[in-house]
Amino acid sequence: MNKTVIFFSLLAVSLFSAISCSYREYAPADYPETTIYQPLAVDGVLYIDTQTSDGTLSPTPGQPEQYSIDEAARELVVNMGVVQAGVERKTFQVDIELDNSAVNEMILDGSLGPSTLPLPVSAFSFPSQVMMYEDATYTAFQLRVSLDTLLDPEYEGKMLATAVTVRSSAVEVNRELATVVICIDPEFLYDIVL
């Protein structure tokens, strides 16, 4: 009886070894190249037009603020960023640019509404470049908009819009998610800012 148990034990080990150590060849796979995009561009337009019910400027309580007010600098601060996607992480420079054509096209086709005007270029600032590092998937930057311009009586009843796009000569850019249009309704600021 012991010889039978030993025989079946050796047979089971041999079969297991043969099955688990079998050679398998996998076809080569094409992995996506590194690309960049702006997460805010997923919706196409970021509307900044209301306070939340708890009195903060964070549109999703408990989440990072998409916009805030820097009272000392008298600026509305829009938090933006660039993401790198793909298997290989790289270090490279990302160029950030104004895209007036996107805003003008949306105003002309009516998708931003009849009361929308381009935000004057002198009323806002953002960095012209940021660095993306290989140990990071996200790099943040800010669009800073003058509260004095937003609260100017000339723009009462108007929406003000601008568009920011990202580019890079080092990696591919996801064209569908490269540009975000930011549309600001100054009216919600009247009760917040003096």
C-alpha positions in Angstrom: 0.0 0.0 0.0 2.8 2.4 0.8 4.3 1.8 -2.7 1.0 2.8 -4.3 0.7 6.0 -2.3 4.3 6.8 -3.1 3.8 6.1 -6.8 0.7 8.3 -7.0 2.4 11.1 -5.1 5.3 11.0 -7.5 3.0 10.9 -10.4 1.0 14.0 -9.1 4.3 15.9 -8.5 5.5 15.1 -12.0 2.3 16.2 -13.6 2.1 19.4 -11.5 5.7 20.2 -12.5 5.1 19.5 -16.1 2.0 21.7 -16.2 3.3 24.6 -14.1 6.7 24.8 -15.9 5.4 24.6 -19.4 6.8 27.2 -21.8 4.4 29.9 -23.1 5.3 32.5 -25.7 3.4 35.8 -25.7 3.1 38.0 -28.7 4.9 41.4 -28.5 2.6 44.2 -27.3 2.6 47.8 -28.3 2.5 50.0 -25.2 1.1 53.5 -25.5 3.6 56.3 -25.8 3.7 58.9 -23.1 1.1 61.6 -23.6 -0.1 64.6 -21.7 -3.5 66.2 -21.1 -5.4 68.5 -18.8 -7.9 66.8 -16.5 -10.1 69.9 -16.5 -10.5 69.5 -20.3 -12.6 66.3 -19.9 -15.7 68.5 -19.6 -14.4 71.0 -22.1 -15.6 74.0 -20.2 -15.0 74.8 -16.5 -17.8 77.1 -15.3 -16.9 79.2 -12.3 -20.3 80.7 -11.4 -21.3 79.7 -7.9 -20.4 79.3 -4.3 -21.1 76.0 -2.6 -23.8 75.8 0.1 -21.2 75.7 2.9 -19.8 79.1 1.8 -16.6 77.8 0.4 -15.4 78.0 -3.2 -14.7 74.3 -3.5 -17.3 72.8 -5.9 -17.0 69.4 -4.4 -16.7 69.4 -0.5 -13.8 67.4 0.7 -12.0 67.6 -2.6 -9.2 69.9 -3.7 -10.5 73.4 -4.5 -10.8 74.1 -8.2 -10.8 77.8 -7.5 -10.2 80.1 -4.5 -9.8 83.8 -3.8 -6.4 85.3 -2.9 -7.7 88.4 -1.0 -4.2 89.9 -0.5 -3.4 89.7 -4.3 -7.1 90.5 -5.2 -7.1 87.5 -7.6 -9.4 84.6 -8.3 -7.1 81.5 -8.4 -8.0 78.6 -10.7 -6.1 75.4 -9.9 -5.1 73.6 -13.0 -2.7 70.8 -14.0 -1.1 68.5 -16.5 -1.1 64.7 -16.4 1.3 62.4 -18.1 -0.1 59.0 -19.1 1.5 55.9 -20.6 3.7 53.1 -19.4 7.0 55.1 -19.4 7.3 58.1 -17.1 9.6 60.9 -18.4 11.0 64.2 -17.4 10.2 67.0 -19.8 9.0 70.6 -20.2 5.3 71.4 -20.8 4.4 74.7 -22.6 1.3 76.5 -21.4 -0.4 78.9 -23.9 -3.4 81.0 -24.3 -5.9 79.8 -27.0 -8.0 82.7 -28.1 -9.3 80.8 -31.1 -11.2 78.3 -28.9 -13.0 81.0 -27.0 -13.8 83.0 -30.1 -15.2 79.9 -31.9 -17.4 79.0 -29.0 -18.7 82.6 -28.7 -19.5 82.7 -32.4 -21.3 79.3 -32.4 -23.3 80.3 -29.3 -22.1 77.4 -27.1 -20.9 79.8 -24.4 -24.0 81.9 -24.4 -24.8 85.3 -25.9 -23.5 87.3 -22.9 -20.0 85.8 -23.0 -17.0 88.0 -23.8 -13.3 87.0 -24.0 -11.5 87.8 -20.7 -9.0 90.6 -21.4 -5.5 89.2 -21.6 -4.3 91.9 -19.2 -6.6 90.5 -16.5 -5.0 87.1 -15.9 -1.7 85.3 -15.8 -0.4 81.8 -15.8 3.1 80.2 -16.1 4.4 79.8 -19.6 6.1 76.5 -18.7 6.0 73.8 -16.1 8.2 70.7 -15.7 6.9 67.2 -15.6 9.1 64.8 -13.7 9.5 61.1 -14.3 8.5 60.3 -10.7 5.2 62.2 -11.0 2.0 61.8 -13.0 0.6 65.2 -12.3 2.1 68.8 -12.3 -0.1 71.6 -11.0 -0.2 75.3 -12.1 -2.6 78.2 -11.5 -4.5 80.7 -13.6 -4.7 83.9 -11.7 -7.5 86.4 -12.6 -7.8 90.0 -11.4 -10.8 90.5 -9.2 -10.8 94.2 -10.1 -11.4 93.2 -13.7 -14.1 90.7 -12.9 -15.9 93.2 -10.7 -15.6 96.1 -13.1 -19.2 97.4 -13.8 -18.4 97.2 -17.5 -18.8 93.4 -17.3 -21.9 93.4 -15.2 -24.3 90.7 -16.5 -21.6 89.2 -18.7 -19.7 85.9 -18.6 -15.9 86.2 -19.2 -14.0 83.3 -20.8 -10.5 82.3 -21.7 -8.8 79.1 -22.8 -5.6 77.5 -21.8 -3.8 74.8 -23.8 -0.8 72.6 -23.2 1.9 71.6 -25.6 5.2 69.7 -25.6 7.9 69.1 -28.1 9.1 66.1 -26.0 5.9 63.9 -25.9 2.6 63.6 -27.7 -0.4 65.7 -26.6 -3.9 64.3 -26.4 -5.5 66.9 -28.7 -9.0 66.2 -27.4 -7.9 67.0 -23.8 -5.2 69.7 -24.5 -7.4 72.8 -24.1 -9.8 73.8 -21.3 -12.1 76.8 -21.6 -12.7 78.7 -18.3 -15.9 80.6 -18.2 -16.4 83.0 -15.2 -19.6 84.6 -14.1 -18.5 87.5 -11.9 -21.9 87.9 -10.3 -21.3 85.2 -7.7 -18.3 87.2 -6.5 -20.3 90.3 -5.5 -21.4 88.9 -2.1 -17.9 87.5 -1.4 -15.5 90.2 -2.4 -15.6 93.8 -1.2 
